């Protein structure tokens, strides 16, 4: 007698993508950890509901290659069965749907069959979704916290000229109108929001040289041509350097300051700014 199958309510149409079976390294039954598990969609989008295939069909292959038997085994999520494999399911099977809500899916430890489908066998793991690893997440959080602490400590002790140079990357020309206290405040906020970028900029000598060139331009000591291709002395229009094609003018000027000729220009500007 054919098995009876009851279907639960469909939440969302299945994605129209033909999936290929893939081999997966399987955790043995003895090492399977019984716990609640969370799965999240990959990418930046978090739709209200998103469904992935929960059974094998002609349109969506949901198969797993068993290396012991050398056979393809059909995967099927049945809410009243203990096994994720159709050939191990007995009696009436109630098919379930695998639905992510707001980009996430929490699966309780009692739903072991569904967990194994998602953690071990489903071909969309790593493509459309991933399992949240609490240990890895904790390590990532620790790294982020340590970076934030390092960035904030550096931001507290950094001198005002370097602070201005770093903050100019974030705030642009507005920095020139800010008081020293406003600069220090915004620098701390910047260091907290984006610790890695802050530390990279703090250790980049070109950031300070680029800021030096901007200050010299704002002070009317040097001048950048309207086509942003040439730097010159503002007083006599004598050319200092030509900006290479496709390069940012102030980044090019920062590199110029490192040359023998550029060092003399730097010293001259420095005297005029002081």
HUQUISUL-V996161 format. One record per helix or strand of 3 or more residues. SS is the DSSP state (~ for helix, > for strand). FROM is the first residue (numbers start at 0). TO is the last residue. If there is no record, write none. Layout:
((SS & FROM & TO) (SS & FROM & TO))
This chain:
((> & 4 & 6) (~ & 28 & 30) (> & 36 & 40) (> & 48 & 51) (> & 62 & 65) (> & 70 & 75) (~ & 85 & 87) (> & 92 & 94) (> & 97 & 100) (> & 103 & 106) (~ & 111 & 120) (> & 128 & 130) (~ & 133 & 156) (~ & 159 & 176) (~ & 179 & 192) (~ & 194 & 201) (~ & 204 & 217) (> & 221 & 223) (> & 229 & 232) (> & 238 & 241) (~ & 248 & 255) (~ & 259 & 272))
